[in-house]
Amino acid sequence: MKVKTGDCIMALILLVFSAALYQQSTVIDTSMIYALGPVFFPRILIGILAVLSLVLLYQSVGRADGKAACAKSAPTETGTFILRWGLVGLAVLYLLLLPVLSYVAATIPFLFAGMCLLGPCTRKHLVIYGVVSAGITLGLQYIFASLLKLFLP
């Protein structure tokens, strides 16, 4: 068993940061009545950060052969270049189209195209990408518009 020191230290720093953020969220004024309150969304993000930090901590103390498996499936340098700039171009296009289109109309194709760039593009995967893109977008629209009463563009 080999410990990846850098990952382990970063995971511990992120866990301490999560605890500090959670403590700071306790001082948010909750006297006004909201659907879920103003601490709902920040605490969700803090929880996600803490869980991912624990995953990183677990992986940093994992087996030594994990890097070899990752190296075998790594894309070529040309593929990495195209992937990076494809994602940057996709994000810029999304930011340009967001004011013109609505949140839902811009986000579903953005997520779908991003998944197509990052994953395999078989018929089965394309269906999954479409369902996940629509589900995440509509779920976030519901959370922000209905529960948090926040306007999305």
N, C-alpha and C positions, 0 to 999 in steps of 0.2 A: 504494500500500500504506500502510495506516494502522495504527500500533501502539496498542493499547489499554493504556495505561500501568498502570492499576489491576490489570487481569487479569494482565499480564506480571509485575508485582511480586508478586502473590499466588501465581502459579505458581512463581516462584523461591523464595519463602518456604516453600511446601509441599514443594518438592524438597529444600531444606536440612533441613526438619523430617523428611522421610522418611529422609534419610541419617543424621540424628542418632538417630532411632528404631531404624534398622537397627543402628547401632553399639551402642546400648543393649541390643539383643536378643542381642548376642554375649556378654554377661556373665551370661545366664540359665544356671543350673546344669542341665547336660544329663547328669549322671552317672547318674541313675536311668534305667532302661530303660522306655520308653513305646512305644506303637505307632508314633507319628511324632515324638515328642519335644515338649517344651513350647514350642519356638520355632516350630513349624509354623504355627499359626494366626496369631500376630502377624506373622510374616513375609509371609503371604499378604495380610493387610490393608495392611502397609507397601508391598508391591509394587503393590497396586491403587491406593493413594494416589499412589505415584510415577508410575504410568502415566497416571492421570487428571490429574496435575499437568502432565505432558508434553503431554497433549491440550489443556489450558487454555493452556499456553505457545504451542503451535502456533496455536490459535485467536486468541490475542491479537495475533499478528503477521499475521493473515489479511487478507482483503479488507475494504474499508470498506463494501461494500454488504450485508454480512451482517445488519446491524441492520434494514434495510428489509424484508428477507424475513421476519424474525422478527415485525416489527410487523404485517405483513399477516395473519399467522396467529394473532395474539394474541386470546384470548377477550375478550368484553365485560366491563365492570366488574361487572355483575350475575353473569355466568358465573364470573368469578374469585372473587367472594364465596361463591357456592354451592360451588364447587370446594374452596376453602380450608376452609370449615367442614364440608363433607362429608368431607374427608380427616381433619380433626381428630376428628370424630364417629366415623369408622371406626376410627381409632387408639385412641380411648378405649374403644369397644366391644370391640376386640380385646384390650386390656389387661384389661378386666373378664371376658371369656370365657376367657382363657388359663388361669386357675386352675381354672375349672369344667370346661372341656373339656381335651383334651390338646393338646400342641404341634401335632401334625399336624392334628387336627380343627379347631383355631382358625386356623391359619396358611394353609391352602389357601383357605378362603373369604375371608380377609382380603386375600390377594394378588390373588385373582380380582376381588374388588369394587374394590380399588384400581386395577387395570388397566382395569376397565370405566369407572371415573370419569375416568381420565386419557387413555384412548384411544378409538378408534372401536368401536362395538358391533355390527358386522356378524356374521353367522353364522360366517364364517371366523375373524374375530378372537376370537370367544368360544371357539372350539375351541382356538386358539393360547393364549389366556389360561389355559384350564383345564389344558392340558398343561404350560405353563411353571410355573404355580402348584404343581401336583403335583410336577413334577420338581425345582424348587428346594427345596420343603419336604422331600421325601423324601431328596434329596441332602444337605441340611444335617443332617437327622436321622441319616443314615448316617455322615457325617463326625464329628459330635459323639459319637454313641453308640458307634459301632464303632471308629473310628480314634483319636479323642481320649479315649475312655472318660469322657465328661462327660454328666451327666444333663440332659436337657431336660424341662421340665414337661409 
